[in-house]
Amino acid sequence: MRMLRFARQFSMRVSLTKLGFGSATLLLVLGTVALGQIVQAHPMGSATSPSVAQVQSADAVVGPGDLLELSVFDVPELSKSVRVTGDGELDLPLIGKMQASGKSAAALAAIIAERYRKGNLVLDPQVTIRILEFATQGITISGEVQHPGVYPDFGPKSLNEAIALAGGMTAQADIHVQIMHRSSHTEQSIRVPLEGLRASADENTPIYPGDSIYVPRAGIVYVLGDVTRPGGIVMRNGQLTVLEALSESQGLKGTAKLQDAFILRKQGESYDRIELPLKRYLKGKEGDLELRGGDVLVVPASGVKVFWKDTSGIIASLGGAALYATAVH
C-alpha cells in the first residue's frame, strides 16, 4: 500500500508539473491527498459528530512561551510538541495561526478539534493538549514560608512541591493554607498537616500557573505562671483547650495555685479577665474550655500575688516568651 501511495503521489506530481502548477500549489494538493487518507482512518466518524477535547486539567491556562504537547488520537501525523509564540499564538500545520494565550488547555483543544472537523481534515478529531512547560506564569507564595516570592512554574506542581519551592513553612505557620486559582477565580482552603508535607505529589492539591498560595500565621496561646515549660504555644492545628495547653507546657508544678487560674483575652484595645475553675476541669467535673489565638493562660504560684494582678505587666512579658508548636494530628 505504501508503494502504491508513493506511486500515485509521484504520478500526480508529474501531471501537475506538466500543467504548470507552482511548487506551493503542488504541496497544497499533496497535503490534501494525505489528509484524505487521514479522514479515511476514521470510517465510523461523521462530519456532524461532536469533537472531543481531553486535557490534564480544566484549570490549566496557556500562556506565551508555554510548551504544549498536542495529540490527535489515531493521527500521529498531526501530533507534535509546539511552543506558544511570544504573542500568544500557535501556528499549526493545515489550520494555521490561532490565539492560544489566555485559553484553558481544554478550550484550546476543543477549538483545534473543531477546526480539523470543519475543514474536513479529520472526521472525528479527538484532541488532547498537555502543557509540558509553563514559561512565563509564576506561582505567588506568601505568608509564613521561609522565602516568600514569585516562583516560575515549568510544569504541573502539587501544593507540597510549591511550598517546598519557598523553603517550607515557618514554625509559626498555620496548617490551613489558602489557594487562589487565577484561571477559575476561585479560592479554597486546604489543611496541610506536618505529615502531609512528606506525602507523595499525587496525593496533593494541584497548583497551576498564576495561582497564589497564602500561608497564614497560626494563632498563639501563652501559658505563664507555675508550669514546667512556660511560653507561647503555636496553634498549628487551629484548636487548643485549657487542658491541652497545660499538657503542651509539660504540666503544672506542685506549687501551682489552681483556684487563682485565669485567662486574659483581648477585646479591642484591652483585655478581659476570665476566671477558670481549673480544679473542676482536671477532675472532669466541667467541660474543658476552648482557647483562642492570643489568649494568655495564667496559673499563679502559691505566695506570688502582686505580679499576676498587673495585666499590663503580664502582657509586656510576652515578648520574651519562647514559642512551641502544638502536636499536629
N, C-alpha and C positions, 0 to 999 in steps of 0.2 A: 504493500500500500504506500509506503514512504517513497519508493522509487516512482510509483505512478503519480504521486503528488508532485514530485520534483519535475517529472516529465511534463506534466500539464502546465506548471508554472514556467518552465523553460519555453514551451510552445507559445504560451501567452506573451512572454517577453519578446520573442521574435516577432510575433504578429503585431504587437504594439509598436515595436521599433519601426517596422515596415510602414505602419500607418502614420509615423511621425510624432507619436506622443513623447513628451518630455520625461525626464527621469523622475520628477516629482509625481507626475500623474501615474507613471508606472508603479511607483512604490505604493501609491494610494490604492490602485486596483489590486495589486498583490496582497495588500493588507486586508482588503475586503474579502478576497478569496480565503485567506487564512481564517478570518473571522467567521466566514460561512461554515468552515469546519468546526469552529468553536461552538457556534449555535447548535450545530447538529450533535454536539456532545451531550445535549440535554433534550432528548426526544420527548420526555414527559412534560417539559415546560410549556408554557403558553405565554403569548405576548401580554396577556392581561393579568398574569399571576403576580401577587404582591412580592416585592423584594424583601429579602431577609438581611438584617444588619445585626451582626453579633460583635460585641466588644468586651474588653476585660472589665469595664465598669462604666455605667452610665454617667458617672461623675467626672471621668477623666476628660479634661478640656485641652484641645490642641492649641499650641502657641507657636510663634515664629521660631524657626530653628529646630523644632522638635523632629526627632527621627521616628517615622511611622513604619510599621510592618503591615503592608496591605496584602490580604489573601483573598482570592476568589475561588471558592470551592470548585474543584474539578477542572479548573482552568489555570494551570501553572504558568502559562504564558503571561498572564496578567498579574500574577503575584510577585511582589517585589518589596524592597525596602526603599523608602523615599523620604527625603528631608524637606520639611516646610521651608520656604524661602523667607528671607528677612521681611518681606512684605506680607507674610502670612498666607502665601499661595502654594498650591500644589499643581504640578504640571505632569499629567498622566497621559500615557500613550492612548491614542484613539479618542479620548474625550477632552483633551486639552487642559487649560488652566481653570482653576476654581479657587475661591476663597476658603481657606481651611481654618485660619486662626479664629479663636473665639467660639468655635463649634465643639460640641462634645464628640468624642470618638464615635458614639452611637449615631449621632445625627449625620456626621460626615460619611460614615459607612453607608447610611441609607441614601444619601444624595448620590454617591458614586454608583451604588447598585441601581438606582433609578435611571441614571444616565446610560448605563450599559443596557438597561432594558428598553428605554425609549429609542435608543439608537439602533435597536435590533442587533446589538453586538453579542449579547448573551441573553438567552431566553429566560432563564430563571436564576438571576445572579444572587449568590449568597456571599456577601462581602463581610470580611472580618478585619477590623483595624485594632492593632495594639500599639500603644505608644512606648517605644523602646527607650527613648531618651527625652527628658524634658529639659530643653536648653535654657530658657530664659525665665521660667516661672519658679520662683523660690517659695520656700516654706518659712513663715514667720513664727519664731518660737520665743515667747516672752514669759516673764514672771519668775518663779522660783526654780530656775535652772542655772547651771554653772556658767554658761556662756550664751546669754540671750542674743538674738540676732536673726538675720535673714539668711537662710541656707539654700544654695542651689539644689534642685532636685533633678537628678539624672535618671530617674526610674521610679517605679511604684515603691512606696515605703509603708511600713506599719507605724503605728503610733510609737511603739517602743523604739524602733530604729530612729525615728525623728527626734525623740527625746535624747537618745544616745548621741546624736549629732551635736547637741548642745551641751554635752558633757554630763548628762544625767541631772536628776533633780537634787536640790539642796536639802539639807536636814530640816528646813522649815517648810518644805513643800506640802501642800495638801494633796491627797491622792485622788481628788475629784478634779480631773483635767477638763478644761473647756476647749472645744474644737469648733471653729467657724469654717464651714466649707464654702469657698468662694463661688464655685460653679452653681451650686444649688441654693445659695444664700440661706443655708440652714445652720443651726447651732446644736451641738449635742454635748452632753456631759458624760464623761467616761471615768469609771472608777478604776484606777490603776494601782493596785496594791503593790507593795515592795516586791513580792514574789512574782508579780506579773511582768516586771521589767526583765525577768530572766526567761520569760516564755518564748516559744518559737514565733517567728514572724507571722505564720499563717493563723495564729490564734489571736491576732491583734487587729484593732480597728485600722482600716486603710486610710492613708493620708495622701492627698493629691496636690499637685502644684497650685499655688495660690492660697492654700489653706493656712489658717492661723491657729496656733496652739498656745493656750494660756494656762500656765500652772500657777494657781493662786497660792498665797501664803496660808498655811494652816493656822487655826486658832491655837492660842497658848493659854494654858491654865497654870497658875502659880500656886505652889504648895509651900507654905512657910511655917515656921514655928518648930515644935518639938517632934520632928520626923527625922528618920535616918538620913534621907537624902533630899534636903530642901532644894527647890529650884523650879524652873519652868518646864512644863510637860507639853510637848508639841502634839496636838490632836490630829495626827495624820489620817486617822480613820473618821474624823469628824464627830466622834462621840466619846464621852467620858463622864463617869459618875463620880461622886464623892469617894466611895469606897475603892473604885478603880484608881483614882488619883492617889489615894493613900498607899495602895499597893505598889504603884509605879514609883512612889517615893520610899519604897522598901519598909513601909510600916511605921507605926508610932513608937516613940520611946516610952519607957516606963514612967517618966515624969510628966507625960502629956496630960493636960487638964481638959478632958473630953467635954465637960459641961460648958466650957467657955469657947468652944469652936464656933467659927463664923465664916461667912463668905463676904467679900467685898465685890459688888457687881456694878460696873459702870453704867450710869444712866445720864446721858448727855455729858455735861462737864463735871459731874460729881459722881460719888459712889454711894450705893445703898448698902447697908449692913444687914445681912441675913443670918440670923442665929440658927445654929444647926443642932438638932437632937442626935448628936453623934453616937451616944451610948445606945440609943434605940436602933440606929442603923446597924451598928455592929452586932447587936443581939437579934437582928431580923424582925424586930417588932414594928418597924416602919419602913416603907419603901425608900430605896436609895434615890438620891437627888441627881438629876442630870445637870451637868455643868455647861457653861457657855464659854466660848473663846474670850479671854480677857478676865475671867473670874480669878479672884485671889482667895484661896482656901487657907485659913489660918487656924492652927491648933496651938494655943499658947502653952508654955511650960508652967508648972506649978511655981508660984512665988514670983513670977515675972508678969506684971500687970500694966505698968505705965506705958511701955513702948507700943503694945498691941492696941491701946486705945487711941493712938495717934494715927489716923487714917493717912494723912499726908506723908508721914514718916514711912509708913508701910509701902506706899506707892513709890516713894523715892528710892526705896531699897531694891526695887525690882530690876533696875538697870544692871546690876551686877549679878543677877541670878543666873546660874548655869541652866542650860536648856537640855532636856532629854526627850527623845521621841518615844511615843507610846508604841506598844506592840501592835502591828497591823495584821489582821486576820483576813 
